[in-house]
Amino acid sequence: MVKVLTILFIFITVTIYAEAENKKIDNDLHYTKKIFRSKQNLLVKKDLNKQCLISSDKSFNSIKDYKKYNSLDACIQSGGWR
C-alpha cells in the first residue's frame, strides 16, 4: 500500500510540475506564436542581401523586396544566411 501511495504521489507531483511549465511557456509566448508554433509552417523572407528573416524578427514587416519561404532551412539552402 505504501508503494502505491508513493508512486501516486510522484505521478501527481510530476503532472503538476509539467502543467506549471506548460503554463509558463504559454505565458511567455505572444498569442500568434502559440498558434503558429510549428517550425514547418514558419513564414520566412529572404531580402535583397540574402538575409533570411523569420516572422518574429523586428525588421520582418519592413522588408518590401523579398522572396517568401515556408521554412528557415529552405531559405538557407537557397543561398540565404541567418
Residue pairs with C-beta under 8 A, 6 or more apart in sequence:
26 34
29 37
33 56
36 42
36 55
39 71
39 72
40 70
40 71
41 70
42 54
42 55
42 70
42 71
42 72
43 54
43 55
43 68
43 69
43 70
44 52
44 53
44 54
44 55
44 68
44 69
44 70
44 71
44 72
44 74
44 75
45 52
45 53
45 60
45 63
45 66
45 67
45 68
45 69
46 52
46 53
46 66
46 67
46 69
46 75
46 78
46 80
47 53
47 63
47 65
47 66
48 65
48 66
50 79
50 80
50 81
51 80
51 81
51 82
52 69
52 72
52 75
52 76
52 80
52 81
52 82
53 59
53 60
53 63
53 66
54 60
54 72
67 78
69 75
69 78
72 82
76 82
